[in-house]
Amino acid sequence: MMSFSALQSSKIRLPPSSVSHSLHRSSLLTFNTQRQSTKHHCLCTTALDAPQASDYEAVINDRFQKRKKLKIAIVGFGNFGQFLAKTLVRQGRKVLAHSISDCSDIARTLGVSFFTDTHDLCEEHPEVVLLCTSIISTESVLRLLPLQKLKRSTLFVDVLSVKEFPKKLLLQILPSEFDVLCTHPMFGPESGKDSWKGLPFVYEKVRIRDEESNISRCEKFLDIFAQEGCRMVEMSCAEHDKEAAGSQFITHTIGRILEKVGLESTSINTKGYETLLNLVENTSGDSFDLYFGLFMYNKNAIEQLERLLMAFESLKKQLFGHSHDILRKQLFENVGDIEAYNQLKPVILEILQNGNELQHDHFEKRKKLKIAIVGFGNFGQFLAKTLVRQGHHVLAHSISDCSDMARKLGVSFFTDTEDLCEEHPEVVLLCTSILSTEAVLKSLPLQKLKRSTLFVDVLSVKEFPRKLLLQILPSEFDVLCTHPMFGPESGKDSWKGLPFVYEKVRIGDEESRISRYEKFLDIFAQEGCRLVEMSCAEHDREAAGSQFITHTMGRILEKFGIKSTSINTKGYETLLNLVKNTSGDSFDLYYGLFMYNKNAMEQLERLDMAFESLKIQLFGNLHDILRKQRSGNAEGIKIVASQNNG
């Protein structure tokens, strides 16, 4: 038997039962040493290298933690399977994988064991088989798995975007001993690339046996997503499909249409256009098989496509009908307008030339501007709030009586433009609709204004108002063309970082005039806007088209009747926000984008072609599947017939 001193020096770890025995022997030795000592020397005690209680607890805890981790086999190691694998490995799970294509290199990089043969995979006895196949291939993949190689009661989990179909399939194909959990992580490699926090994870415990181990395993799997901060939503597969399948199909349809249109980012994207670009980015990473699965297994897909097309057709009719009305009015009612104005223009010029000189010194001393808003609708009121808050003296005029609203905002309202102009505003801010701008401008009593008054427009198109202002206003007036690329909805919380585009069309050389236009621009700079100096032509080339597409898609979805669900995906939220951002704008604004965007007709045609192309792709794919099924059935009938004849 090994001596105690030898045992001590060998540093052998003793089992817990030996710990107390060893300590007892140590106490006896110490006691005997004290008795034999004749002198009172201090006792020097050497630490005993025996296992402590904490060592044993650590071993037990380590074993417990290992048992807590699941061995998960991912079947279908494409984009989504790899996306999930990264988190599973990071959480310490043992991850196996199989795919038809050889993904061994990427698996090695991720720390995943890859198997080309499903027999080898199943012989590893994974506790969870995670189906990350496409909707279309799920049945064939499931039927090819050697289920007999797996342990009884293995947990099968699917992550498909539709739920009733895989639920029926799993219950039909799997033996009754196997557990079934139907789930839908409602995010993907793009929408969940930064974090899964707050993103919905929908699940139904379809068949989980009552044994504690089965229940515990199911909870452990769900905990993977709960740990990442997902919003866990327990919901039946039928309820999920009613809520989500349609919204996903619409989201992907719009994303693919816009991808076919060929949306490109500009240097002055609006929030709405950014929304569309993000939608394309979020959906373009998904395979066509996923989209086709949403079409095949969404009972209302055909109806939804038809509703989208009807919404698009309705919008086109509204646009062209409006065009017809305006042309008719111009032809039969407004023939004499241009001649009358041309006769009046020299008189206005003469009055202005004989007017009082502007008091430069007085103007220079003033820090705040007197601004007259002409067109006191939603956008005019939206700007007025900030102007008043900054301490500017704000006047306003509108065709409709907005005196009550003006009073609430601290704005002086004038029903008569003569009274307004006699107040001698330093800046006239045109917040009219695109369509009414010309008529409003021609109706203003310009002779009542001081010479060199600064005229500013805020229209969504720029070449049209630029030409109009230069054509109608006397040369003494300064002209600044601007476009705040936000509105009451997109700019309701803050203007910080939002683009404000401008062109100094005509600003006099006098220091006071330069100072005045700079003070006006400073209104937006103070709010944190990104000021972008750009010619009107360049603006229209960059922005007019993108705005038209943004508003067109928003109005199509509004006519479609898109509604929020309790489990919106990020992509669907994008569409809802788009409708919210565009529905607050008047039809006149949208129609102006159509009328004064040279490429509007071409863009409508491209949208038409994108719709048609997507329909052809969907129905062509459907035709191929039906043809293969029919030819397969025909072959089967021939084989059976030949066997019977033999």
Buried (B, 14 or more C-beta within 10 A) or exposed (E): EEEBEEBBEEEEEBEEEBBEEBEEEBEEEEEEEEEEEEEEEEEEEEEEBBBEEEEBEEEEEEEEEEEEBBBBBBBBBBBBBBBBBBBBBEBEBBBBBBBEEEBBEBBEEBEBBBBEEBEBBBEBEBBBBBBBBBBBBBBEBBEEBEBEBBEEBBBBBBBBBBBBBBBEBBBEBBEEEBBBBBBBBBBBBBBBEEEBEEBBBBBBBBBBBEEEEBBEBBEBBBBBBEEBEBBEBEBBBEBBBBBBBBBBBBBBBBBBBBBBBEBEEBEBBBBBBBBBBBBBBBBEBBEBBBBBBBBBBBEBBEEBBEBBBEBBEBBBEBBEEBEEEEEEEEEEEEEEEEEEBEEEBEEBBEBBEEBEEBEEEEBEEBEEBBBBBBBBBBBBBBBBBBBBEBEBBBBBBBEEEBBEBBEEBEBBBBEEBEBBBEBBBBBBBBBBBBBBBBEBBBEBBBBBBBBBBBBBBBBBBBBBBBEBBBEBBBEBBBBBBBBBBBBBBBBEEEBEEBBBBBBBBBBBEBEBBBBBBEBBBEBBEEBEBBEBEBBBEBBBBBBBBBBBBBBBBBBBBBBBEBEEBEBBBBBBBBBBBBBBBBEBBBBBBBBBBBBBBEBBEEBBEBBBEBBEEBEEBBEEBEEEEEEEEEEEEEEEEEEEEEEEEE
